[in-house]
Amino acid sequence: QVQLVESGGGLVQPGGSLRLSCVASGSRFSIYPMGWYRQASGKQRELVATMDSIGRTNYADSVKGRFTISRDGAKNTVVLKMNSLKSEDTAVYYCCGGGAVCTAYWGRGTQVTVSS
């Protein structure tokens, strides 16, 4: 059974940076795509960034230029580097994997809070 485990969330001041990591286990093969969604309180879950098997990336307009996704396919690991964080980035961030739009597998989520 595929499991995705996130790490790296926390509290950061506006303008700061955080790095989220996600490790996938339980699959004999590399999982593609992998990436991140987020869900703010009272809002729907939204795509943040994904990366497919040939390295193509897809970012939400709201994070372009601030967030960078990368992965180690051999280790089934995906990393989200978040810079210039804003209060509106506060949300639970979920690692995703597989499926057409990265929704076949989910992690449990990690809280990111941007506040002074």
Helices and strands as residue ranges (DSSP letters): E 3-7, E 10-12, E 18-25, E 34-39, E 46-51, E 57-59, G 61-63, E 67-72, G 73-75, E 77-82, G 87-89, E 91-97, E 105-106, E 110-114
